[in-house]
Structures are given as structure tokens and as C-alpha cells.
Amino acid sequence: MIGYGFMGAAHSHAWRTAHRFFDLPLTPVLSTLAGRTESSLAAAAERYGFARTTTRWQDLVEDPEIDVIDICTPGDTHAEIALAALAAGKHVLCEKPLANSVEESERMAAAAADARSHGVRSICGFSYRRTPALAYARQLVAEGFVGQIRQVRAQYLQDWLSDADAPMTWRLDKDTAGSGALGDIGAHIIDLTQWITGQDIAAVAGTLETVVPTRPAAGTAQGLGGTGDASGERGRVTVDDLALFTARFAGGVLGSFEATRMAQGRKNAMRVEINGSAGSIAFDFERMNEVEIYDATAPGGRQGFTRVLTTEPEHPYAAAWWPTGHGLGYEHTFTHEIADLVRAIGEGTDPSPSFDEALQVQRVLAAVESSSADGSRWQDVPPSAADVPGGAPSAPAGDPSAPSADAPTTSQTPTTQEHTR
């Protein structure tokens, strides 16, 4: 694994946990952790459970004993690392967004396609897909519960940058991060709505705004933000604080999107709502174990949103964990991601979201930026090969978003056939 910050902590927990709750054909071995600062790197490796460390990520690429490389670094390094890893025949998990530009993402997707022909797997880390409630929502849409989709709305609301004196971090530097709220959290709701509806976004009209143009260059880090030194030097913020855009999906459906890290009181309110001719589905990650469904075909007087607690063994992923009603947390989405990736590697199948799917998200991000720079005029998004206008998603064979009768329960003992580093 390369990088050991917020995502490094989440990913390493998942690598340690996945095979203990899911029957997997391979068992992950945490071999080597790479990072830039030797002192903190050693502490992170001990805390996360890695056997060795290196300050050269190239050592992982060159090590014949390492099978998988997990990229948890800022976006400006994704392309270089992923291209080298794929060329060396390593399976790759790369955090989102895939890269900082469409051009880099195209190169990565092309390399992944070539590597795929040699049995090398790759996946982009849109982990929210693995939330049981959202996977269940996708299943309901595929089954026709909402009927014909008429409207999509999505928000990702956080407040960790609401304080104008929160310190500068790499996430506020366009050269490192690529974009601000748009790419950091907006990418998630773009991916989710395309995945749930089965339609790519075909055009966008958007506006980006930097609400706080400068921030303290020094301060004390806490979580994603922290406390800045308001009396000291200030650095210039070069990314957006707020992104608003309208989208037209390939099937003609209109969607509205909002991503901000300035919404006071909203900690991680990632919300998705799908309205259709026969009903609606609504989700808010701040209540991640439940989804609301509305059946418009129910008799008059008995209509209303129904809260479904997605902790039953029939719900995606839930059977592997706790008894009914004992909820899951943020970290479980990463464990599900790792379980799906390891299973794909072991079975020789392609995990999702692929680099091609992540490239489509990158194209949407770029189109929103282009629209904002052009007076919020509509911009077309190049279609992906997988887009089927008007189509609803169907659950492919082995898709974990469909309920599985043989999903492992907590009483099952994982079977270890091989080890993968």
C-alpha cells in the first residue's frame, strides 16, 4: 500500500478484515507500506499491521513477491504509480478520483485494458457503492420498483472547511488534488447515480465557487481539517469550495447535484434520491443503515415513505456480519470493496468500478469545470462504451449488489486456498 493517511487507515483495516468475514479464494498478506516520511511511516506500519516499509513506492512495483498495489496517495501521483504497477503485472486498487485530468485517466484506462488481457485486475475506490443500503437501492431500481426514472437528485454536504481559518491542506491545492469539493466528494455522487440508474451522464451545466480564497498556511491538523494559525501567513486556495450542477443522463433523465464542504452542521450527508413513475428511493449516509422507499402503486391512504433497515441477511453484504438490526459503519464499505476485489482476482473476473467507469466520472468532472468557466453553459460529456440510453441496471452474475442465498454469515469459516501479498 502506498500512502498511510485517512485512506490508508481505512484500506489497511479492510485488508486485515475482509477474509475474516467473507469466504474468499485468497488471503491478503500486508507486506509493505510505502510513504515519504520514514519516522511516521514506521509508526503507521506497526499500527496498520504491515511487515515492512519503504520510502520508494517503486520498490513495491519491483518486488516479485507483491501481487497487489493499493494507491492511497493524492491524485497527482495516481497515474505514474498505476501505470508502473500495471506494466509490472500488479493488480491495482486506486483511490478516487482516478486521476487529476481526463488525459491521465485515459492513459490509465488504456493501460488497465491492456493489463486485463494478461489477467491483471484493476479497480477504482468508489467505496460508497458497497454500502448495503445503496446496493439495495440499485437492486430495487433494476427490478423496476421505481418504474420509469423521472428525476435524480444528489447532494454531498460536509462542513469541515466552514471555518475560514481552517488550515491549508493538499486538498485545497489544485496541482495536488485536481479539484475541490467537486472531485473530492462530488465524484462519489456522480458515480453512485450513474451506477444506481444504469445511465451515464451525457451533459452538464454547472457553477464552481471558491468561498474562502485564502487560508492559514500553518496550523494544527485534526481529521481532514484542523485549526489554522490566523495570525500567520495565508496560502491561496486554488480549488472550489462549492459545486452545483445540473445533469442530463443518457436516457433523458434530469438530475441536480450539489457538493460542498461548507455546509454548517452537515458532517457527511451524502444524499441520493431517485424519483420514478411507480415510486421513489431516498438515502442519506448519515443514516447509512437505512433507505426510504415509496410505493406509488399502494392504495390511497396507505402511501408514504417506508424506512427499511438494511441489516437483514437478504440485503447486500449484510449476511456476513452481525445479527439483524446490528448496524454497520463507514469502515465496512472498504471491507466489502476489498472482499470483492480479492474474489475477482481469485476467480479471474473483472471487478467494478473499472478504470473505464472511473474515466467516465472524470469526464463528467471535467465537463462541470468547463461549464463553470464558460458561464455555466451546457457541456456534453463523451459517452462511455457501456452506456445504454434509457436502460436500467441489471445485476450481472456475481454482482454483490444483488442478494445472494449463499452469502457468508458470521458462523461460516473462511476457506484459505492461497495467499496474496
Secondary structure as GFF3:
##gff-version 3
##sequence-region A 1 421
A	DSSP	alpha_helix	6	21	.	.	.	ID=ss1
A	DSSP	beta_strand	26	28	.	.	.	ID=ss2
A	DSSP	beta_strand	32	34	.	.	.	ID=ss3
A	DSSP	alpha_helix	38	48	.	.	.	ID=ss4
A	DSSP	beta_strand	52	54	.	.	.	ID=ss5
A	DSSP	alpha_helix	58	62	.	.	.	ID=ss6
A	DSSP	beta_strand	68	71	.	.	.	ID=ss7
A	DSSP	three_ten_helix	75	77	.	.	.	ID=ss8
A	DSSP	alpha_helix	78	87	.	.	.	ID=ss9
A	DSSP	beta_strand	91	95	.	.	.	ID=ss10
A	DSSP	alpha_helix	102	116	.	.	.	ID=ss11
A	DSSP	beta_strand	122	125	.	.	.	ID=ss12
A	DSSP	three_ten_helix	127	130	.	.	.	ID=ss13
A	DSSP	alpha_helix	132	142	.	.	.	ID=ss14
A	DSSP	beta_strand	149	157	.	.	.	ID=ss15
A	DSSP	three_ten_helix	170	172	.	.	.	ID=ss16
A	DSSP	alpha_helix	174	177	.	.	.	ID=ss17
A	DSSP	alpha_helix	181	181	.	.	.	ID=ss18
A	DSSP	pi_helix	182	186	.	.	.	ID=ss19
A	DSSP	alpha_helix	187	197	.	.	.	ID=ss20
A	DSSP	beta_strand	201	209	.	.	.	ID=ss21
A	DSSP	beta_strand	214	216	.	.	.	ID=ss22
A	DSSP	beta_strand	219	222	.	.	.	ID=ss23
A	DSSP	beta_strand	225	228	.	.	.	ID=ss24
A	DSSP	beta_strand	234	236	.	.	.	ID=ss25
A	DSSP	beta_strand	242	249	.	.	.	ID=ss26
A	DSSP	beta_strand	254	260	.	.	.	ID=ss27
A	DSSP	beta_strand	269	276	.	.	.	ID=ss28
A	DSSP	beta_strand	279	284	.	.	.	ID=ss29
A	DSSP	three_ten_helix	285	287	.	.	.	ID=ss30
A	DSSP	beta_strand	290	295	.	.	.	ID=ss31
A	DSSP	beta_strand	306	309	.	.	.	ID=ss32
A	DSSP	three_ten_helix	318	320	.	.	.	ID=ss33
A	DSSP	alpha_helix	330	347	.	.	.	ID=ss34
A	DSSP	alpha_helix	355	373	.	.	.	ID=ss35
A	DSSP	beta_strand	379	380	.	.	.	ID=ss36
A	DSSP	beta_strand	418	420	.	.	.	ID=ss37
###
